[in-house]
């Protein structure tokens, strides 16, 4: 699939190259008329039209070096300029009887490949109107003695053929090109999603194996601690420390059991539809318990919130993103929650050192190592949000820090 950032420049280059070929061909035709038809009086006017056309094309070649190019409207206006120039040249050289009259189909074909359908249909109508006018109004070529242009059956056939060809190119070809673009976009996104799923699966497999392996040493530690408690009954301080250590080991065991249980539950059974405001408040309350020392200011809309679909992976994703902000700088973290008819948006702003542009480009799309260790956590969080049809984006702040924007679809 072509890089979308390079496609507009390629389209403009093709247009300017075709113009250059057209200018050379028209100049050669004018030179032929000048050399072999002394009584032909339109050479000067046609030469002036070509000169202006060539000047505009040269200016556009220079502007092609700019990093930013104008959009579809400007491209349409340039194709319209081609049609105007061709109409003037055909007017002074036989009109619809000119053997090159069907060159009108070239700008229509370019528009069908490059521009949206509304521009293509507009240009097709304009070309058809120009062709219709040239059937009745034009100046004859020098080899014809007749100065009037009566419309014959053959000319009506030419008009119908031109209109039908323009309509076919503008609709059918545009449909085919757009279909191919959608197909390429779909394939590209699915390749990226497949690669991301493979990386997540690799992490999950490794985590499950690690959780299983940790079970044995935790059980051994639990037995040793129980023996320490039994031996240290006379020493209250040692006994208290041993009890605390036992509680921590039991907590680790419960976490591992919960991890194994959640891994066996299917996604369909674990989905839940809940109001966004209620869900986010639960996440915030849980996070405050985990990180009570962090300063977090929350701004949530007062209006009735829509419902979103959540699961345990999304819970952990939001907790990870809040933890990333807290790890960057635990002071004055801001969380803003807004929603519309189609999306719920959470914005987390921290005052940390920020993230380099190089890391920003790769973060969430592939496994990335960062100094603060947020790479794998953000990768998994991004994958969890994407499963729910949402997006995660990071934006650097000029004053320092990073804005994390999470968008979730409304059901």
Secondary structure, DSSP 8 states (H G I E B T S, - for coil): ---HHHHHHHHHHHHHHHHHHHHHHHHHHHHHHHHH-TT-TTHHHHHHHHHHHHHHHHHHHHHTTSSS---HHHHHHHHHHHHHHHHHHHHTTTGGGSTTGGGHHHHHHHHHHHS-HHHHHHHHHHHHHHHHHHHHS----TT---------HHHHHHHHHHHHHHHHIIIIIHHHHHHHHHHHHHHHHHHHHHHHHHHHHHHHHHHHHHHHHHHHHHHHHHHHHHHHHHHTSS-HHHHHHHHHHHHHHHHHHHHHHHHHHHHHS-HHHH-EEEEHHHHHHHHHHHHHHHTTTS-EEEEE--S---EEEE-HHHHHHHHHHHHHHHHH--SSEEEEEEE-SSEEEEEEE--S----HHHHHHBTTB----TTSHHHHHHHHHHHHHHTT-EEEEEE-TTS-EEEEEEEE--
